[in-house]
């Protein structure tokens, strides 16, 4: 389960399919060092989105078979 404290890098490493979710939500800097070490909560704040919505979408993408 993905939480707001997890880093973007950790999520992408454990669940590579989440890259599509990040990209669709306007987070295009997935490879930059500062982005990969940032928490989901921090990334949501930086991009002006609700962290709960981002977490929900990320977790949905990890449960798709």
mmCIF file as gemmi writes it, N, C-alpha and C atoms, coordinates in Angstrom:
data_model
loop_
_atom_site.group_PDB
_atom_site.id
_atom_site.type_symbol
_atom_site.label_atom_id
_atom_site.label_alt_id
_atom_site.label_comp_id
_atom_site.label_asym_id
_atom_site.label_entity_id
_atom_site.label_seq_id
_atom_site.pdbx_PDB_ins_code
_atom_site.Cartn_x
_atom_site.Cartn_y
_atom_site.Cartn_z
_atom_site.occupancy
_atom_site.B_iso_or_equiv
_atom_site.pdbx_formal_charge
_atom_site.auth_seq_id
_atom_site.auth_asym_id
_atom_site.pdbx_PDB_model_num
ATOM 1 N N . UNK Axp A 1 ? 0.843 -1.185 0 1 0 ? 1 A 1
ATOM 2 C CA . UNK Axp A 1 ? 0 0 0 1 0 ? 1 A 1
ATOM 3 C C . UNK Axp A 1 ? 0.889 1.249 0 1 0 ? 1 A 1
ATOM 4 N N . UNK Axp A 2 ? 0.553 2.18 -0.854 1 0 ? 2 A 1
ATOM 5 C CA . UNK Axp A 2 ? 1.311 3.421 -0.973 1 0 ? 2 A 1
ATOM 6 C C . UNK Axp A 2 ? 0.78 4.429 0.046 1 0 ? 2 A 1
ATOM 7 N N . UNK Axp A 3 ? 1.708 5.101 0.73 1 0 ? 3 A 1
ATOM 8 C CA . UNK Axp A 3 ? 1.334 6.111 1.719 1 0 ? 3 A 1
ATOM 9 C C . UNK Axp A 3 ? 1.952 7.452 1.35 1 0 ? 3 A 1
ATOM 10 N N . UNK Axp A 4 ? 1.471 8.515 1.972 1 0 ? 4 A 1
ATOM 11 C CA . UNK Axp A 4 ? 1.957 9.863 1.655 1 0 ? 4 A 1
ATOM 12 C C . UNK Axp A 4 ? 3.404 10.084 2.084 1 0 ? 4 A 1
ATOM 13 N N . UNK Axp A 5 ? 3.913 9.266 2.992 1 0 ? 5 A 1
ATOM 14 C CA . UNK Axp A 5 ? 5.29 9.404 3.462 1 0 ? 5 A 1
ATOM 15 C C . UNK Axp A 5 ? 6.307 8.763 2.527 1 0 ? 5 A 1
ATOM 16 N N . UNK Axp A 6 ? 5.862 7.883 1.656 1 0 ? 6 A 1
ATOM 17 C CA . UNK Axp A 6 ? 6.776 7.181 0.756 1 0 ? 6 A 1
ATOM 18 C C . UNK Axp A 6 ? 7.373 8.144 -0.267 1 0 ? 6 A 1
ATOM 19 N N . UNK Axp A 7 ? 8.601 7.855 -0.689 1 0 ? 7 A 1
ATOM 20 C CA . UNK Axp A 7 ? 9.237 8.699 -1.707 1 0 ? 7 A 1
ATOM 21 C C . UNK Axp A 7 ? 8.768 8.258 -3.096 1 0 ? 7 A 1
ATOM 22 N N . UNK Axp A 8 ? 8.837 9.199 -4.017 1 0 ? 8 A 1
ATOM 23 C CA . UNK Axp A 8 ? 8.467 8.904 -5.401 1 0 ? 8 A 1
ATOM 24 C C . UNK Axp A 8 ? 9.376 7.793 -5.945 1 0 ? 8 A 1
ATOM 25 N N . UNK Axp A 9 ? 10.665 7.873 -5.648 1 0 ? 9 A 1
ATOM 26 C CA . UNK Axp A 9 ? 11.613 6.855 -6.1 1 0 ? 9 A 1
ATOM 27 C C . UNK Axp A 9 ? 11.282 5.469 -5.583 1 0 ? 9 A 1
ATOM 28 N N . UNK Axp A 10 ? 10.929 5.371 -4.316 1 0 ? 10 A 1
ATOM 29 C CA . UNK Axp A 10 ? 10.571 4.089 -3.713 1 0 ? 10 A 1
ATOM 30 C C . UNK Axp A 10 ? 9.341 3.509 -4.403 1 0 ? 10 A 1
ATOM 31 N N . UNK Axp A 11 ? 8.356 4.355 -4.64 1 0 ? 11 A 1
ATOM 32 C CA . UNK Axp A 11 ? 7.12 3.902 -5.288 1 0 ? 11 A 1
ATOM 33 C C . UNK Axp A 11 ? 7.41 3.409 -6.703 1 0 ? 11 A 1
ATOM 34 N N . UNK Axp A 12 ? 8.178 4.186 -7.46 1 0 ? 12 A 1
ATOM 35 C CA . UNK Axp A 12 ? 8.49 3.787 -8.837 1 0 ? 12 A 1
ATOM 36 C C . UNK Axp A 12 ? 9.291 2.5 -8.881 1 0 ? 12 A 1
ATOM 37 N N . UNK Axp A 13 ? 10.18 2.304 -7.909 1 0 ? 13 A 1
ATOM 38 C CA . UNK Axp A 13 ? 10.985 1.072 -7.868 1 0 ? 13 A 1
ATOM 39 C C . UNK Axp A 13 ? 10.101 -0.141 -7.56 1 0 ? 13 A 1
ATOM 40 N N . UNK Axp A 14 ? 9.202 0.006 -6.593 1 0 ? 14 A 1
ATOM 41 C CA . UNK Axp A 14 ? 8.359 -1.109 -6.18 1 0 ? 14 A 1
ATOM 42 C C . UNK Axp A 14 ? 7.155 -1.315 -7.102 1 0 ? 14 A 1
ATOM 43 N N . UNK Axp A 15 ? 6.694 -0.235 -7.731 1 0 ? 15 A 1
ATOM 44 C CA . UNK Axp A 15 ? 5.493 -0.296 -8.57 1 0 ? 15 A 1
ATOM 45 C C . UNK Axp A 15 ? 5.705 0.552 -9.835 1 0 ? 15 A 1
ATOM 46 N N . UNK Axp A 16 ? 6.497 0.067 -10.784 1 0 ? 16 A 1
ATOM 47 C CA . UNK Axp A 16 ? 6.819 0.865 -11.967 1 0 ? 16 A 1
ATOM 48 C C . UNK Axp A 16 ? 5.593 1.342 -12.754 1 0 ? 16 A 1
ATOM 49 N N . UNK Axp A 17 ? 4.487 0.613 -12.648 1 0 ? 17 A 1
ATOM 50 C CA . UNK Axp A 17 ? 3.276 0.997 -13.371 1 0 ? 17 A 1
ATOM 51 C C . UNK Axp A 17 ? 2.692 2.321 -12.884 1 0 ? 17 A 1
ATOM 52 N N . UNK Axp A 18 ? 3.131 2.79 -11.726 1 0 ? 18 A 1
ATOM 53 C CA . UNK Axp A 18 ? 2.617 4.066 -11.212 1 0 ? 18 A 1
ATOM 54 C C . UNK Axp A 18 ? 3.147 5.26 -11.992 1 0 ? 18 A 1
ATOM 55 N N . UNK Axp A 19 ? 4.19 5.069 -12.79 1 0 ? 19 A 1
ATOM 56 C CA . UNK Axp A 19 ? 4.743 6.172 -13.592 1 0 ? 19 A 1
ATOM 57 C C . UNK Axp A 19 ? 3.654 6.795 -14.458 1 0 ? 19 A 1
ATOM 58 N N . UNK Axp A 20 ? 2.791 5.969 -14.993 1 0 ? 20 A 1
ATOM 59 C CA . UNK Axp A 20 ? 1.696 6.472 -15.837 1 0 ? 20 A 1
ATOM 60 C C . UNK Axp A 20 ? 0.761 7.378 -15.041 1 0 ? 20 A 1
ATOM 61 N N . UNK Axp A 21 ? 0.48 7.025 -13.798 1 0 ? 21 A 1
ATOM 62 C CA . UNK Axp A 21 ? -0.383 7.851 -12.944 1 0 ? 21 A 1
ATOM 63 C C . UNK Axp A 21 ? 0.278 9.197 -12.692 1 0 ? 21 A 1
ATOM 64 N N . UNK Axp A 22 ? 1.552 9.175 -12.311 1 0 ? 22 A 1
ATOM 65 C CA . UNK Axp A 22 ? 2.27 10.427 -12.066 1 0 ? 22 A 1
ATOM 66 C C . UNK Axp A 22 ? 2.25 11.311 -13.313 1 0 ? 22 A 1
ATOM 67 N N . UNK Axp A 23 ? 2.517 10.724 -14.476 1 0 ? 23 A 1
ATOM 68 C CA . UNK Axp A 23 ? 2.557 11.491 -15.715 1 0 ? 23 A 1
ATOM 69 C C . UNK Axp A 23 ? 1.191 12.087 -16.051 1 0 ? 23 A 1
ATOM 70 N N . UNK Axp A 24 ? 0.142 11.3 -15.901 1 0 ? 24 A 1
ATOM 71 C CA . UNK Axp A 24 ? -1.207 11.786 -16.197 1 0 ? 24 A 1
ATOM 72 C C . UNK Axp A 24 ? -1.614 12.935 -15.275 1 0 ? 24 A 1
ATOM 73 N N . UNK Axp A 25 ? -1.032 12.963 -14.089 1 0 ? 25 A 1
ATOM 74 C CA . UNK Axp A 25 ? -1.374 14.006 -13.124 1 0 ? 25 A 1
ATOM 75 C C . UNK Axp A 25 ? -0.424 15.202 -13.218 1 0 ? 25 A 1
ATOM 76 N N . UNK Axp A 26 ? 0.422 15.223 -14.252 1 0 ? 26 A 1
ATOM 77 C CA . UNK Axp A 26 ? 1.27 16.379 -14.502 1 0 ? 26 A 1
ATOM 78 C C . UNK Axp A 26 ? 2.641 16.338 -13.867 1 0 ? 26 A 1
ATOM 79 N N . UNK Axp A 27 ? 3.025 15.211 -13.324 1 0 ? 27 A 1
ATOM 80 C CA . UNK Axp A 27 ? 4.341 15.069 -12.706 1 0 ? 27 A 1
ATOM 81 C C . UNK Axp A 27 ? 5.278 14.425 -13.716 1 0 ? 27 A 1
ATOM 82 N N . UNK Axp A 28 ? 5.966 15.266 -14.495 1 0 ? 28 A 1
ATOM 83 C CA . UNK Axp A 28 ? 6.786 14.779 -15.598 1 0 ? 28 A 1
ATOM 84 C C . UNK Axp A 28 ? 8.269 14.66 -15.26 1 0 ? 28 A 1
ATOM 85 N N . UNK Axp A 29 ? 8.668 15.022 -14.068 1 0 ? 29 A 1
ATOM 86 C CA . UNK Axp A 29 ? 10.096 15.013 -13.685 1 0 ? 29 A 1
ATOM 87 C C . UNK Axp A 29 ? 10.442 13.789 -12.849 1 0 ? 29 A 1
ATOM 88 N N . UNK Axp A 30 ? 9.95 12.645 -13.226 1 0 ? 30 A 1
ATOM 89 C CA . UNK Axp A 30 ? 10.127 11.447 -12.41 1 0 ? 30 A 1
ATOM 90 C C . UNK Axp A 30 ? 11.571 10.985 -12.295 1 0 ? 30 A 1
ATOM 91 N N . UNK Axp A 31 ? 12.411 11.371 -13.219 1 0 ? 31 A 1
ATOM 92 C CA . UNK Axp A 31 ? 13.797 10.937 -13.185 1 0 ? 31 A 1
ATOM 93 C C . UNK Axp A 31 ? 14.737 11.879 -12.469 1 0 ? 31 A 1
ATOM 94 N N . UNK Axp A 32 ? 14.289 13.083 -12.148 1 0 ? 32 A 1
ATOM 95 C CA . UNK Axp A 32 ? 15.234 13.994 -11.511 1 0 ? 32 A 1
ATOM 96 C C . UNK Axp A 32 ? 15.446 13.629 -10.05 1 0 ? 32 A 1
ATOM 97 N N . UNK Axp A 33 ? 16.688 13.785 -9.585 1 0 ? 33 A 1
ATOM 98 C CA . UNK Axp A 33 ? 17.034 13.369 -8.217 1 0 ? 33 A 1
ATOM 99 C C . UNK Axp A 33 ? 16.149 13.978 -7.135 1 0 ? 33 A 1
ATOM 100 N N . UNK Axp A 34 ? 15.818 15.236 -7.265 1 0 ? 34 A 1
ATOM 101 C CA . UNK Axp A 34 ? 14.99 15.85 -6.217 1 0 ? 34 A 1
ATOM 102 C C . UNK Axp A 34 ? 13.579 15.28 -6.23 1 0 ? 34 A 1
ATOM 103 N N . UNK Axp A 35 ? 13.066 14.938 -7.391 1 0 ? 35 A 1
ATOM 104 C CA . UNK Axp A 35 ? 11.717 14.376 -7.48 1 0 ? 35 A 1
ATOM 105 C C . UNK Axp A 35 ? 11.672 12.967 -6.901 1 0 ? 35 A 1
ATOM 106 N N . UNK Axp A 36 ? 12.686 12.16 -7.181 1 0 ? 36 A 1
ATOM 107 C CA . UNK Axp A 36 ? 12.65 10.777 -6.722 1 0 ? 36 A 1
ATOM 108 C C . UNK Axp A 36 ? 12.791 10.655 -5.208 1 0 ? 36 A 1
ATOM 109 N N . UNK Axp A 37 ? 13.427 11.634 -4.584 1 0 ? 37 A 1
ATOM 110 C CA . UNK Axp A 37 ? 13.577 11.572 -3.126 1 0 ? 37 A 1
ATOM 111 C C . UNK Axp A 37 ? 12.441 12.285 -2.392 1 0 ? 37 A 1
ATOM 112 N N . UNK Axp A 38 ? 11.596 12.977 -3.129 1 0 ? 38 A 1
ATOM 113 C CA . UNK Axp A 38 ? 10.486 13.714 -2.514 1 0 ? 38 A 1
ATOM 114 C C . UNK Axp A 38 ? 9.369 12.762 -2.103 1 0 ? 38 A 1
ATOM 115 N N . UNK Axp A 39 ? 8.684 13.085 -1.022 1 0 ? 39 A 1
ATOM 116 C CA . UNK Axp A 39 ? 7.551 12.271 -0.586 1 0 ? 39 A 1
ATOM 117 C C . UNK Axp A 39 ? 6.345 12.532 -1.477 1 0 ? 39 A 1
ATOM 118 N N . UNK Axp A 40 ? 5.413 11.616 -1.467 1 0 ? 40 A 1
ATOM 119 C CA . UNK Axp A 40 ? 4.169 11.797 -2.223 1 0 ? 40 A 1
ATOM 120 C C . UNK Axp A 40 ? 3.451 13.048 -1.73 1 0 ? 40 A 1
ATOM 121 N N . UNK Axp A 41 ? 3.45 13.253 -0.427 1 0 ? 41 A 1
ATOM 122 C CA . UNK Axp A 41 ? 2.794 14.427 0.146 1 0 ? 41 A 1
ATOM 123 C C . UNK Axp A 41 ? 3.454 15.716 -0.362 1 0 ? 41 A 1
ATOM 124 N N . UNK Axp A 42 ? 4.774 15.747 -0.384 1 0 ? 42 A 1
ATOM 125 C CA . UNK Axp A 42 ? 5.498 16.92 -0.87 1 0 ? 42 A 1
ATOM 126 C C . UNK Axp A 42 ? 5.264 17.159 -2.352 1 0 ? 42 A 1
ATOM 127 N N . UNK Axp A 43 ? 5.256 16.098 -3.133 1 0 ? 43 A 1
ATOM 128 C CA . UNK Axp A 43 ? 5.021 16.216 -4.57 1 0 ? 43 A 1
ATOM 129 C C . UNK Axp A 43 ? 3.618 16.74 -4.852 1 0 ? 43 A 1
ATOM 130 N N . UNK Axp A 44 ? 2.641 16.25 -4.11 1 0 ? 44 A 1
ATOM 131 C CA . UNK Axp A 44 ? 1.269 16.721 -4.289 1 0 ? 44 A 1
ATOM 132 C C . UNK Axp A 44 ? 1.184 18.212 -3.977 1 0 ? 44 A 1
ATOM 133 N N . UNK Axp A 45 ? 1.819 18.636 -2.909 1 0 ? 45 A 1
ATOM 134 C CA . UNK Axp A 45 ? 1.799 20.055 -2.531 1 0 ? 45 A 1
ATOM 135 C C . UNK Axp A 45 ? 2.491 20.904 -3.598 1 0 ? 45 A 1
ATOM 136 N N . UNK Axp A 46 ? 3.628 20.434 -4.097 1 0 ? 46 A 1
ATOM 137 C CA . UNK Axp A 46 ? 4.369 21.155 -5.127 1 0 ? 46 A 1
ATOM 138 C C . UNK Axp A 46 ? 3.533 21.343 -6.391 1 0 ? 46 A 1
ATOM 139 N N . UNK Axp A 47 ? 2.741 20.344 -6.713 1 0 ? 47 A 1
ATOM 140 C CA . UNK Axp A 47 ? 1.944 20.368 -7.946 1 0 ? 47 A 1
ATOM 141 C C . UNK Axp A 47 ? 0.504 20.828 -7.731 1 0 ? 47 A 1
ATOM 142 N N . UNK Axp A 48 ? 0.192 21.272 -6.524 1 0 ? 48 A 1
ATOM 143 C CA . UNK Axp A 48 ? -1.128 21.829 -6.243 1 0 ? 48 A 1
ATOM 144 C C . UNK Axp A 48 ? -2.27 20.839 -6.341 1 0 ? 48 A 1
ATOM 145 N N . UNK Axp A 49 ? -2.023 19.622 -5.907 1 0 ? 49 A 1
ATOM 146 C CA . UNK Axp A 49 ? -3.097 18.625 -5.955 1 0 ? 49 A 1
ATOM 147 C C . UNK Axp A 49 ? -3.363 18.052 -4.565 1 0 ? 49 A 1
ATOM 148 N N . UNK Axp A 50 ? -4.486 17.418 -4.433 1 0 ? 50 A 1
ATOM 149 C CA . UNK Axp A 50 ? -4.866 16.801 -3.169 1 0 ? 50 A 1
ATOM 150 C C . UNK Axp A 50 ? -4.101 15.484 -2.998 1 0 ? 50 A 1
ATOM 151 N N . UNK Axp A 51 ? -3.398 15.349 -1.882 1 0 ? 51 A 1
ATOM 152 C CA . UNK Axp A 51 ? -2.594 14.149 -1.645 1 0 ? 51 A 1
ATOM 153 C C . UNK Axp A 51 ? -3.471 12.908 -1.587 1 0 ? 51 A 1
ATOM 154 N N . UNK Axp A 52 ? -4.66 13.006 -1.027 1 0 ? 52 A 1
ATOM 155 C CA . UNK Axp A 52 ? -5.551 11.84 -0.917 1 0 ? 52 A 1
ATOM 156 C C . UNK Axp A 52 ? -5.936 11.314 -2.298 1 0 ? 52 A 1
ATOM 157 N N . UNK Axp A 53 ? -6.193 12.218 -3.232 1 0 ? 53 A 1
ATOM 158 C CA . UNK Axp A 53 ? -6.558 11.801 -4.586 1 0 ? 53 A 1
ATOM 159 C C . UNK Axp A 53 ? -5.375 11.112 -5.268 1 0 ? 53 A 1
ATOM 160 N N . UNK Axp A 54 ? -4.18 11.668 -5.106 1 0 ? 54 A 1
ATOM 161 C CA . UNK Axp A 54 ? -2.99 11.071 -5.701 1 0 ? 54 A 1
ATOM 162 C C . UNK Axp A 54 ? -2.735 9.678 -5.12 1 0 ? 54 A 1
ATOM 163 N N . UNK Axp A 55 ? -2.803 9.55 -3.822 1 0 ? 55 A 1
ATOM 164 C CA . UNK Axp A 55 ? -2.597 8.248 -3.154 1 0 ? 55 A 1
ATOM 165 C C . UNK Axp A 55 ? -3.624 7.233 -3.651 1 0 ? 55 A 1
ATOM 166 N N . UNK Axp A 56 ? -4.872 7.662 -3.746 1 0 ? 56 A 1
ATOM 167 C CA . UNK Axp A 56 ? -5.937 6.77 -4.204 1 0 ? 56 A 1
ATOM 168 C C . UNK Axp A 56 ? -5.639 6.263 -5.612 1 0 ? 56 A 1
ATOM 169 N N . UNK Axp A 57 ? -5.265 7.155 -6.507 1 0 ? 57 A 1
ATOM 170 C CA . UNK Axp A 57 ? -4.974 6.753 -7.889 1 0 ? 57 A 1
ATOM 171 C C . UNK Axp A 57 ? -3.756 5.828 -7.957 1 0 ? 57 A 1
ATOM 172 N N . UNK Axp A 58 ? -2.736 6.143 -7.165 1 0 ? 58 A 1
ATOM 173 C CA . UNK Axp A 58 ? -1.543 5.292 -7.149 1 0 ? 58 A 1
ATOM 174 C C . UNK Axp A 58 ? -1.874 3.896 -6.648 1 0 ? 58 A 1
ATOM 175 N N . UNK Axp A 59 ? -2.634 3.814 -5.57 1 0 ? 59 A 1
ATOM 176 C CA . UNK Axp A 59 ? -2.999 2.499 -5.028 1 0 ? 59 A 1
ATOM 177 C C . UNK Axp A 59 ? -3.903 1.732 -5.982 1 0 ? 59 A 1
ATOM 178 N N . UNK Axp A 60 ? -4.78 2.423 -6.68 1 0 ? 60 A 1
ATOM 179 C CA . UNK Axp A 60 ? -5.622 1.747 -7.678 1 0 ? 60 A 1
ATOM 180 C C . UNK Axp A 60 ? -4.765 1.132 -8.773 1 0 ? 60 A 1
ATOM 181 N N . UNK Axp A 61 ? -3.718 1.832 -9.179 1 0 ? 61 A 1
ATOM 182 C CA . UNK Axp A 61 ? -2.865 1.319 -10.255 1 0 ? 61 A 1
ATOM 183 C C . UNK Axp A 61 ? -2.069 0.087 -9.821 1 0 ? 61 A 1
ATOM 184 N N . UNK Axp A 62 ? -1.831 -0.053 -8.527 1 0 ? 62 A 1
ATOM 185 C CA . UNK Axp A 62 ? -1.071 -1.217 -8.059 1 0 ? 62 A 1
ATOM 186 C C . UNK Axp A 62 ? -1.961 -2.439 -7.866 1 0 ? 62 A 1
ATOM 187 N N . UNK Axp A 63 ? -3.269 -2.249 -7.846 1 0 ? 63 A 1
ATOM 188 C CA . UNK Axp A 63 ? -4.161 -3.386 -7.631 1 0 ? 63 A 1
ATOM 189 C C . UNK Axp A 63 ? -4.733 -3.931 -8.929 1 0 ? 63 A 1
ATOM 190 N N . UNK Axp A 64 ? -4.365 -3.334 -10.073 1 0 ? 64 A 1
ATOM 191 C CA . UNK Axp A 64 ? -4.831 -3.808 -11.367 1 0 ? 64 A 1
ATOM 192 C C . UNK Axp A 64 ? -4.024 -5.03 -11.755 1 0 ? 64 A 1
ATOM 193 N N . UNK Axp A 65 ? -4.721 -6.071 -12.158 1 0 ? 65 A 1
ATOM 194 C CA . UNK Axp A 65 ? -4.037 -7.322 -12.543 1 0 ? 65 A 1
ATOM 195 C C . UNK Axp A 65 ? -3.623 -7.307 -13.982 1 0 ? 65 A 1
